[in-house]
Amino acid sequence: MTSAPELLTETTPEGEQIIAPGVKPITLCDRLAARAAQPIAPKRNPNAPQKPCDLGLFDKAARNQLDMLDFLRAADSGAPTPNSQDED
C-alpha cells in the first residue's frame, strides 16, 4: 500500500492550512513589494480627483503675465509701456 505524500502546512491567523503542491506561500516581503508597487493615495479623501499643478513652470495663469523686459524695452525706446495702453 502506498502512503499519501506529506503535504506542507503553514500556520495562519485562521489556523493550520495545507499548502497546495507547487504553490509558494506569500511572505511578508511579497506583500510589501505589492504595496510598494501601488500608486500613492492621499490620506484624506482618496477618491477625490487630483488638482492640477499650478506652481512655477506649470502655472498656466502666470504665462499671461507681462515680461519685465517688455517694460525696459518700452522705457528705453520711449514707447508706451504695456500697462499704459490698458489705462486708455
Short mmCIF file of the C-alpha atoms (twelve columns), coordinates in Angstrom:
data_MODEL
# 
_entry.id   MODEL 
# 
loop_
_atom_site.group_PDB 
_atom_site.id 
_atom_site.type_symbol 
_atom_site.label_atom_id 
_atom_site.label_alt_id 
_atom_site.label_comp_id 
_atom_site.label_asym_id 
_atom_site.label_seq_id 
_atom_site.Cartn_x 
_atom_site.Cartn_y 
_atom_site.Cartn_z 
_atom_site.pdbx_PDB_model_num 
ATOM 1  C CA . MET A 1  0.000   0.000   0.000   1 
ATOM 2  C CA . THR A 2  1.395   3.412   -0.947  1 
ATOM 3  C CA . SER A 3  1.121   6.217   1.518   1 
ATOM 4  C CA . ALA A 4  -0.077  9.679   0.523   1 
ATOM 5  C CA . PRO A 5  2.665   12.274  0.052   1 
ATOM 6  C CA . GLU A 6  3.218   14.506  3.033   1 
ATOM 7  C CA . LEU A 7  1.747   17.934  2.376   1 
ATOM 8  C CA . LEU A 8  3.332   21.120  3.635   1 
ATOM 9  C CA . THR A 9  1.344   23.244  6.046   1 
ATOM 10 C CA . GLU A 10 1.563   26.766  7.373   1 
ATOM 11 C CA . THR A 11 0.108   28.463  10.410  1 
ATOM 12 C CA . THR A 12 -2.159  31.414  9.657   1 
ATOM 13 C CA . PRO A 13 -4.395  33.570  11.881  1 
ATOM 14 C CA . GLU A 14 -7.257  31.253  10.861  1 
ATOM 15 C CA . GLY A 15 -5.325  28.131  11.905  1 
ATOM 16 C CA . GLU A 16 -3.189  25.435  10.285  1 
ATOM 17 C CA . GLN A 17 -3.634  25.305  6.494   1 
ATOM 18 C CA . ILE A 18 -2.303  22.952  3.844   1 
ATOM 19 C CA . ILE A 19 -0.156  24.442  1.095   1 
ATOM 20 C CA . ALA A 20 -1.083  23.073  -2.337  1 
ATOM 21 C CA . PRO A 21 1.782   21.321  -4.143  1 
ATOM 22 C CA . GLY A 22 3.727   23.716  -6.377  1 
ATOM 23 C CA . VAL A 23 2.382   26.835  -4.630  1 
ATOM 24 C CA . LYS A 24 4.766   29.065  -2.753  1 
ATOM 25 C CA . PRO A 25 3.422   30.735  0.410   1 
ATOM 26 C CA . ILE A 26 3.091   34.525  0.312   1 
ATOM 27 C CA . THR A 27 5.738   36.096  2.507   1 
ATOM 28 C CA . LEU A 28 5.819   39.478  4.200   1 
ATOM 29 C CA . CYS A 29 8.368   40.593  1.593   1 
ATOM 30 C CA . ASP A 30 5.904   39.692  -1.197  1 
ATOM 31 C CA . ARG A 31 3.121   41.659  0.494   1 
ATOM 32 C CA . LEU A 32 5.330   44.724  0.999   1 
ATOM 33 C CA . ALA A 33 6.522   44.610  -2.622  1 
ATOM 34 C CA . ALA A 34 2.895   44.555  -3.826  1 
ATOM 35 C CA . ARG A 35 2.006   47.543  -1.607  1 
ATOM 36 C CA . ALA A 36 5.082   49.486  -2.807  1 
ATOM 37 C CA . ALA A 37 4.104   48.923  -6.454  1 
ATOM 38 C CA . GLN A 38 0.673   50.556  -5.947  1 
ATOM 39 C CA . PRO A 39 0.297   54.290  -6.652  1 
ATOM 40 C CA . ILE A 40 0.321   56.570  -3.634  1 
ATOM 41 C CA . ALA A 41 -3.171  57.535  -2.494  1 
ATOM 42 C CA . PRO A 42 -3.922  60.679  -0.496  1 
ATOM 43 C CA . LYS A 43 -4.668  60.195  3.204   1 
ATOM 44 C CA . ARG A 44 -7.771  62.410  3.149   1 
ATOM 45 C CA . ASN A 45 -10.499 61.741  0.594   1 
ATOM 46 C CA . PRO A 46 -8.674  59.163  -1.585  1 
ATOM 47 C CA . ASN A 47 -11.441 59.220  -4.235  1 
ATOM 48 C CA . ALA A 48 -11.149 62.949  -4.971  1 
ATOM 49 C CA . PRO A 49 -9.704  63.942  -8.369  1 
ATOM 50 C CA . GLN A 50 -6.140  65.230  -8.404  1 
ATOM 51 C CA . LYS A 51 -5.741  69.006  -8.570  1 
ATOM 52 C CA . PRO A 52 -3.561  70.444  -11.350 1 
ATOM 53 C CA . CYS A 53 -0.072  71.660  -10.507 1 
ATOM 54 C CA . ASP A 54 -0.337  75.469  -10.756 1 
ATOM 55 C CA . LEU A 55 3.092   76.334  -9.431  1 
ATOM 56 C CA . GLY A 56 6.171   77.716  -11.143 1 
ATOM 57 C CA . LEU A 57 6.875   76.233  -14.547 1 
ATOM 58 C CA . PHE A 58 3.474   74.504  -14.774 1 
ATOM 59 C CA . ASP A 59 1.368   77.566  -13.885 1 
ATOM 60 C CA . LYS A 60 -0.688  78.377  -16.984 1 
ATOM 61 C CA . ALA A 61 -2.094  81.591  -15.486 1 
ATOM 62 C CA . ALA A 62 1.413   83.016  -14.935 1 
ATOM 63 C CA . ARG A 63 2.143   82.682  -18.643 1 
ATOM 64 C CA . ASN A 64 -0.303  85.549  -19.257 1 
ATOM 65 C CA . GLN A 65 1.835   87.934  -17.225 1 
ATOM 66 C CA . LEU A 66 3.878   90.581  -18.990 1 
ATOM 67 C CA . ASP A 67 7.608   90.205  -19.063 1 
ATOM 68 C CA . MET A 68 9.727   92.767  -17.204 1 
ATOM 69 C CA . LEU A 69 11.908  93.085  -20.301 1 
ATOM 70 C CA . ASP A 70 8.896   94.477  -22.195 1 
ATOM 71 C CA . PHE A 71 8.801   97.391  -19.725 1 
ATOM 72 C CA . LEU A 72 12.545  98.015  -20.031 1 
ATOM 73 C CA . ARG A 73 12.494  97.967  -23.838 1 
ATOM 74 C CA . ALA A 74 9.492   100.308 -23.907 1 
ATOM 75 C CA . ALA A 75 11.154  102.709 -21.473 1 
ATOM 76 C CA . ASP A 76 14.419  102.741 -23.499 1 
ATOM 77 C CA . SER A 77 12.659  103.359 -26.820 1 
ATOM 78 C CA . GLY A 78 10.187  105.906 -25.435 1 
ATOM 79 C CA . ALA A 79 7.224   103.764 -26.453 1 
ATOM 80 C CA . PRO A 80 4.271   103.473 -24.066 1 
ATOM 81 C CA . THR A 81 4.635   100.702 -21.526 1 
ATOM 82 C CA . PRO A 82 2.255   97.736  -21.825 1 
ATOM 83 C CA . ASN A 83 0.192   98.904  -18.805 1 
ATOM 84 C CA . SER A 84 -0.259  102.449 -20.102 1 
ATOM 85 C CA . GLN A 85 -2.094  101.077 -23.153 1 
ATOM 86 C CA . ASP A 86 -4.669  99.417  -20.873 1 
ATOM 87 C CA . GLU A 87 -5.402  102.665 -18.984 1 
ATOM 88 C CA . ASP A 88 -6.884  104.478 -22.022 1 
# 
